[in-house]
Amino acid sequence: MTDETRRWQGWREATERALYGPGGFFLRPEGPAGHFRTSVHASPLFAGAVARLLGEVAEELGTDGVDFVDVGAGRGELLAGVLAATAGSGLSVRAYGVERAARPDGLDPRVVWTDRPPRGARGLLFANEWLDDVPVDVAEADAAGTVRYVEVREDGAERLGGPVSGADAEWLERWWPLREPGTRAEIGRPRDEAWASAVASLAAGRAVAVDYAHVRGSRPPFGSLTGFRAGREVPPVPDGSRDLTSHVALDACAAASSGGAGTELVTQREALRRLGVTGERPPLALASTDPAGYVRALSSAGEAAELTARGGLGDFLWLTRRVPPEEGP
């Protein structure tokens, strides 16, 4: 065992190194799509819905020229889908991929690839399964009820460290209080800050975060930290071989961006239904009048059903923050 693998550290530091450090999981050539399937990969209907949302934002702004900022862009899959869906629509889309990995080969040359959201964008900032991979620390209440940081080694072994204090303790008390010995929480303060910063980059439009999430009335008592590799859930070991993720306290993120009346939190099922993705089966009569059309419509309905399924992707939460022109940078 090397000195590095023996070293105890907080989960936030360990996750940062495992995901984004040298040889980190998210910097690998295959990208996230090589290991798990998001809504973007499940169906082109998702990109089509985002494209319609972009059109709504452009209409609200009274412009045909609109920015689309994809935060946590992976290898540009959603960007490619949105640009394809808006072709011929009359919209002039300025596209930005925000990602810490290198620009992927073959990406549309219109896409600006950057490691942070551009300042002053006017349009739609969209973050699909980004916040769950913003590294956070983990806390646990010990036998005496004292809330302590959980420390971890590279091999996944854990121990309790020092008491949680300062801003982290204040965040837990407000958003995820731990009262019983053995209960755990992911301290979402870095995600709140990341989301507030992303929202603040917009000059006008909407910011949308889509993620595995929970709110204060339904926090998991032992947290939700886990790993994913090659399409399977695996133990969370910070060795760079797997994704490390946990559900997002999205209500805390909402408050951090000081949204007030401009903030909304709904399920993906509801959000996509508003954008025309319902999962309804085509009428059976179509099978006799247009068999090929029926098969296409049936396939589309199946994809829509997956995107909106209860107990699955449909339970994701969409956090929307509207940014009026006078509020932006």
Secondary structure, 3 states (H helix, E strand, C coil): CCHHHHCCEEHHHHHHHHHHCCCCHHHCCCCHHHCCCCHHHHCHHHHHHHHHHHHHHHHHHCCCEEEEEEECCCCCHHHHHHHHHHCCCCCEEEEEEECCCCCCCCCCCCCEEECCCCCCEEEEEEEECCHHHCCCEEEEECCCCCEEEEEECCCCCEEEEEECCHHHHHHHHHHCCCCCCCCEEEECHHHHHHHHHHHHCEEEEEEEEEECEECHHHCCCECCCEEEECCEEECCCCCCCCEEECCEEHHHHHHHCCCHHHEEEEEHHHHHHHCCCCCCCCCCCHHHHCHHHHHHHHHHHHHHHHHCCCCCHHHCEEEEEEECCCCCC
